[in-house]
């Protein structure tokens, strides 16, 4: 089954950000620095010490990231807003994720019950990544 996963680009602090997300979501974090690229051409000095790729997997959550190479064209949108959808059985975990992600960042919309029945909140984390957390309720109720 095909999936769509977010790929975040940072400017030198991808390892710090991805370690933070691992602390939030748990799971396994695999990384490769530009310096670790064996058999490739020599790494330009401006990319030394930067993260070429990171992959965090925790259950059905998967976030990919890297430090943008110097001179890399970024999209006009920057980092997109990420939405974490949880069902009501995961409410405690989702509330914990919201709380942890908001540490050092700013909450745009507190996580609270909305008119459509779900609990929903929005925040920007300390790395400038925007998150939405939605805790869905069964639609037959």
N, C-alpha and C positions, 0 to 999 in steps of 0.2 A: 504494500500500500504506500503510495506517495504521500509525503508530508511537506509542509511549508514551515521552515524554522527561521527565526530572526537571526540576522548576522549583524552584529554591532561593530562599529569602527571607533577606535579610541586614538588619542594622540599621545602615546607613550605610557598610559596607565592601564592598559588592557589587563595585565596580570593582576593588578590590585583590584580592578572592577570584578573580574571573573572569580577571584578568591572571595570577594564579598558576596557575590551571588551564590557561590558554593556554600558559604556560611548560612545564607538565607534558605536555600532550597535543599541543601544536602546533595547527595549524589556523588558522581565521579567527574573530576576535572582533568582533562588531558590537554597539554600545551606543547607548542613547538616554537622556539624563538628563531628569529632570522639567523642567529649564530649557530643553530642546530642543523641547518640545511646542508647535510653532507652530500658531496658529489655535485653540488650546484656551484655556480660561479661565485666568486668572492662577494661577500655581503658588503654593500656600500657602508662606509663608516657611519653615515647618518642613521642607518637602520640597526646598527649594532645595539644589542641589549633590548631591542623591541620584540614584541610577541608577533610571530607570523600567523599563528592560528591557535585558537582555544576552542574546546568542545566540552560543554557541561551537560551532563545527562543525569536526570533525576526522575525516575518513573517515566511519565509521558512528557515531562518538561525537557526541552533541549534548547540551549542557547549557544550560539557560535559567535566568535569575536576575533579581532586582531587589532594591532596597532596599524593605522594607515601608514604605508611606506611614505617617506618624504617625497613630495611631488605628486602624490596620488590625488586624482580628481575625486572630490566628494560630491555626493548628490546634493541638489539644492534643498532637500528635505532633512539633511542631517540624519540623526538616529530617529527611526520611527517610534511611535507609541506602541508599547507591547501590551497585550491583553492576556491575563492569566484567568482562565475560566475554571471554576471549581464547582462541584455539585455540593448540595447541602451536607452530605456526609463528610466533606472535607472542610467544613466551615472553620473549625479550630485552626487547622493548618493554614488556610488562606488568610485568616485574620493575623496569624503570626507572620506570614510573608509580607503582608501590607505594613505591619508595624516595623519589621526589620528593614524593608526597602525604604521606608520613609525616614529612618535614622540619618540625620545629617542632611536630609533633603527638604522638600516642602510638599505639604499635602494640598492639592487643589480641590479635592472633593473627599470629605471624610467617608470612610466605609460605613454605609448605613443603608437601611431599607429604602428602596426606591418605589415610585408609583407603579412600576411594572411588576413588582413582587420580589425581585432579586435584591441582594445586598451588593452595592457597587461603590467603588472609591477610585480616585485618581491621585497620582503623586508624581513628582520628579525626584529621582534619587540623587545622591551626592555626586554622581558622575554625570548628571544632566540627562539621564535616560528617563523617558516618561513611561509610566506603567498605569494600566487599568487593572483592577482586580474585581471580578464579578463572581458572586456566589449564587448560582442558580437554584431556583426551587422547581420541583416537578411541576410541569404545566397542566397536569390534570387536577390540580388542587385549587 
